[in-house]
């Protein structure tokens, strides 16, 4: 089982590093995390296997994917270093991590192993909790402090200072009644249209379309409404609107 998981996880890990698109790296990261969960389960460590699937694959990786959805898959990363000397710090951290791995491998190879039967004598969860809160309690607390520090650092970096005071409801209402404002709510898209699509302009009582009912983002797109909707039956947007106005007027008679 170990060799099967290794054959899957090692190429996935290399692909995660070498992929140019972030969404592909995230999907390969899911393969690596699931492979680790299978490896833990094959080593009689069911608690770590479930934690790997529930916490890392089910929570952390989904958070990565949600961030990619919000930022955009096709968005490019900025190559400008916002923090001076971060490459040097990354190199030092990488070297320290490699040394830590070598020390860990040396301890496993040269040290005396008790085996899984002795470690799981009272159960996997009990044995893991006993090690975490007795022998490795200091490392466990230091890791918790590092995670809390990372969360606080992320909130500080994401915090945005306001250059102007936040507009209150009174200010927004006053702005709407100023000259050039919109006192009444904007008309909903698709009113008296074939459907309530967000890009279908609403019809005013005189039969004309209201440009305010369509979002400026949708209006800026190059494709027209006739190109986006096949239910116009090959007609132009103006022809479809004229037919709808005539049908509404016929009903009102």
GIQUI-V140165 format. One record per residue. N is the residue number from 1. RES is the residue in one small letter. PHI is phi as a letter, one per 20 degrees, with the letter a starting at -180 (NA if undefined). PSI is psi as a letter, one per 20 degrees, with the letter a starting at -180 (none if undefined). OMEGA is omega in radians with two decimals (999 if undefined). Layout:
# GIQUI-V140165
n = (N & N)
res = (RES & RES)
phi = (PHI & PHI)
psi = (PSI & PSI)
omega = (OMEGA & OMEGA)
This chain:
# GIQUI-V140165
n = (1 & 2 & 3 & 4 & 5 & 6 & 7 & 8 & 9 & 10 & 11 & 12 & 13 & 14 & 15 & 16 & 17 & 18 & 19 & 20 & 21 & 22 & 23 & 24 & 25 & 26 & 27 & 28 & 29 & 30 & 31 & 32 & 33 & 34 & 35 & 36 & 37 & 38 & 39 & 40 & 41 & 42 & 43 & 44 & 45 & 46 & 47 & 48 & 49 & 50 & 51 & 52 & 53 & 54 & 55 & 56 & 57 & 58 & 59 & 60 & 61 & 62 & 63 & 64 & 65 & 66 & 67 & 68 & 69 & 70 & 71 & 72 & 73 & 74 & 75 & 76 & 77 & 78 & 79 & 80 & 81 & 82 & 83 & 84 & 85 & 86 & 87 & 88 & 89 & 90 & 91 & 92 & 93 & 94 & 95 & 96 & 97 & 98 & 99 & 100 & 101 & 102 & 103 & 104 & 105 & 106 & 107 & 108 & 109 & 110 & 111 & 112 & 113 & 114 & 115 & 116 & 117 & 118 & 119 & 120 & 121 & 122 & 123 & 124 & 125 & 126 & 127 & 128 & 129 & 130 & 131 & 132 & 133 & 134 & 135 & 136 & 137 & 138 & 139 & 140 & 141 & 142 & 143 & 144 & 145 & 146 & 147 & 148 & 149 & 150 & 151 & 152 & 153 & 154 & 155 & 156 & 157 & 158 & 159 & 160 & 161 & 162 & 163 & 164 & 165 & 166 & 167 & 168 & 169 & 170 & 171 & 172 & 173 & 174 & 175 & 176 & 177 & 178 & 179 & 180 & 181 & 182 & 183 & 184 & 185 & 186 & 187 & 188 & 189 & 190 & 191 & 192 & 193 & 194 & 195 & 196 & 197 & 198 & 199 & 200 & 201 & 202 & 203 & 204 & 205 & 206 & 207 & 208 & 209 & 210 & 211 & 212 & 213 & 214 & 215 & 216 & 217 & 218 & 219 & 220 & 221 & 222 & 223 & 224 & 225 & 226 & 227 & 228 & 229 & 230 & 231 & 232 & 233 & 234 & 235 & 236 & 237 & 238 & 239 & 240 & 241 & 242 & 243 & 244 & 245 & 246 & 247 & 248 & 249 & 250 & 251 & 252 & 253)
res = (x & x & x & x & x & x & x & x & x & x & x & x & x & x & x & x & x & x & x & x & x & x & x & x & x & x & x & x & x & x & x & x & x & x & x & x & x & x & x & x & x & x & x & x & x & x & x & x & x & x & x & x & x & x & x & x & x & x & x & x & x & x & x & x & x & x & x & x & x & x & x & x & x & x & x & x & x & x & x & x & x & x & x & x & x & x & x & x & x & x & x & x & x & x & x & x & x & x & x & x & x & x & x & x & x & x & x & x & x & x & x & x & x & x & x & x & x & x & x & x & x & x & x & x & x & x & x & x & x & x & x & x & x & x & x & x & x & x & x & x & x & x & x & x & x & x & x & x & x & x & x & x & x & x & x & x & x & x & x & x & x & x & x & x & x & x & x & x & x & x & x & x & x & x & x & x & x & x & x & x & x & x & x & x & x & x & x & x & x & x & x & x & x & x & x & x & x & x & x & x & x & x & x & x & x & x & x & x & x & x & x & x & x & x & x & x & x & x & x & x & x & x & x & x & x & x & x & x & x & x & x & x & x & x & x & x & x & x & x & x & x & x & x & x & x & x & x & x & x & x & x & x & x)
phi = (NA & f & f & f & f & f & f & e & f & f & f & f & f & f & f & f & f & e & f & e & e & f & f & f & f & f & f & f & f & f & f & f & f & f & f & f & f & f & f & f & f & f & e & m & c & f & f & f & f & f & f & f & f & f & e & f & f & e & d & f & f & f & f & g & f & f & f & f & f & f & f & o & f & e & f & e & e & e & e & e & f & e & d & f & m & f & f & f & f & f & f & f & f & f & f & f & f & f & f & f & f & f & f & f & f & f & f & f & f & e & f & e & e & e & n & f & f & f & f & d & f & d & o & f & f & f & f & f & f & f & f & f & d & c & f & d & f & f & f & f & f & f & f & f & f & f & f & f & f & f & f & f & f & f & f & f & f & e & f & d & f & e & e & c & f & f & f & e & f & f & f & f & f & f & f & f & e & f & g & n & e & c & f & e & f & f & f & f & f & m & f & m & d & f & b & d & f & f & e & e & f & f & d & e & g & e & n & e & e & d & f & f & e & d & f & f & f & f & f & f & f & f & f & e & f & f & f & e & d & e & e & e & l & m & e & f & f & f & f & f & f & f & f & f & f & f & f & f & f & f & f & f & f)
psi = (h & g & h & g & h & h & h & g & h & g & h & h & g & g & h & h & h & i & q & h & p & h & h & h & h & g & h & h & h & h & g & g & g & h & g & h & h & h & g & g & h & i & j & l & m & h & g & h & g & h & h & g & g & g & g & g & g & h & g & g & h & h & g & g & h & h & g & h & h & g & h & p & h & j & q & q & q & p & j & p & o & h & p & p & j & h & h & g & h & h & g & g & h & g & g & h & h & g & g & h & g & g & g & g & h & h & h & g & g & h & r & p & p & h & r & h & g & h & h & k & g & j & q & g & g & g & h & g & h & h & g & h & j & f & h & k & h & g & h & g & h & g & h & g & h & g & g & g & g & h & g & h & h & h & h & g & h & i & p & p & p & p & i & q & q & p & p & r & h & g & g & g & g & h & h & h & j & r & p & i & a & n & g & q & q & q & q & q & q & j & p & k & a & h & r & l & q & h & j & o & q & q & p & r & h & j & i & r & q & o & h & i & i & p & q & h & g & h & h & i & q & h & q & r & h & h & h & h & p & i & j & i & l & i & r & r & h & g & g & h & g & h & h & g & g & h & h & g & h & h & h & h & none)
omega = (-3.13 & -3.10 & 3.08 & 3.12 & 3.14 & 3.13 & 3.12 & -3.00 & -3.08 & 3.06 & 3.11 & 3.11 & 3.09 & 3.10 & 3.10 & -3.14 & -3.01 & -3.12 & -3.10 & 3.14 & -3.06 & -3.11 & 3.07 & 3.08 & 3.13 & 3.12 & 3.07 & 3.05 & 3.06 & 3.10 & 3.13 & -3.12 & 3.11 & 3.08 & 3.08 & 3.11 & 3.09 & 3.11 & 3.09 & -3.14 & 3.11 & 3.11 & 3.11 & 3.07 & -3.05 & -3.13 & 3.11 & 3.12 & 3.12 & 3.10 & 3.13 & -3.11 & -3.02 & -3.02 & -3.02 & -3.10 & -3.06 & -3.08 & -3.05 & -3.12 & 3.08 & 3.06 & 3.07 & -3.10 & 3.10 & 3.10 & 3.09 & 3.10 & -3.13 & -3.11 & -3.09 & -3.09 & -3.07 & -3.13 & -3.12 & 3.11 & 3.11 & 3.14 & 3.13 & -3.14 & 3.12 & 3.11 & -3.10 & 3.08 & -3.09 & 3.09 & 3.10 & 3.11 & 3.12 & 3.11 & 3.11 & 3.12 & 3.11 & 3.11 & 3.12 & 3.12 & 3.10 & 3.10 & 3.12 & 3.09 & 3.12 & 3.10 & 3.12 & 3.09 & 3.11 & 3.12 & 3.14 & -3.08 & -3.05 & -3.10 & 3.13 & 3.14 & 3.13 & -3.12 & -3.09 & -3.12 & 3.11 & -3.13 & -3.12 & -3.11 & -3.14 & -3.10 & -3.09 & -3.11 & -3.14 & 3.13 & 3.11 & 3.12 & 3.12 & 3.10 & -3.09 & -3.02 & 3.05 & -3.04 & -3.07 & -3.10 & -3.14 & 3.11 & 3.13 & 3.13 & 3.11 & 3.09 & 3.10 & 3.12 & 3.11 & 3.12 & 3.10 & 3.10 & 3.11 & 3.11 & 3.10 & 3.10 & 3.10 & 3.12 & 3.11 & 3.14 & -3.13 & -3.12 & -3.13 & 3.11 & 3.12 & 3.08 & 3.12 & -3.14 & -3.12 & -3.12 & 3.10 & 3.12 & 3.10 & 3.11 & 3.12 & 3.11 & 3.11 & 3.13 & -3.14 & -3.10 & 3.05 & 3.11 & -3.10 & 3.14 & -3.12 & -3.08 & -3.09 & 3.08 & 3.12 & 3.12 & 3.13 & 3.13 & 3.05 & 3.14 & -3.08 & 3.11 & 3.14 & 3.13 & -3.09 & 3.09 & -3.08 & -3.12 & 3.10 & -3.07 & 3.11 & 3.13 & 3.07 & -3.11 & 3.14 & 3.10 & 3.11 & -3.13 & 3.12 & 3.13 & -3.13 & -3.10 & -3.13 & -3.14 & 3.13 & 3.11 & 3.12 & -3.14 & -3.11 & 3.14 & -3.10 & -3.11 & 3.10 & -3.14 & 3.13 & 3.12 & -3.10 & -3.03 & 3.09 & -3.10 & 3.01 & 3.04 & 3.07 & -3.13 & 3.04 & -3.14 & -3.13 & 3.13 & 3.12 & 3.13 & 3.12 & 3.11 & 3.13 & 3.11 & 3.12 & 3.13 & 3.13 & 3.12 & 3.11 & 3.11 & -3.11 & 3.10 & 999)
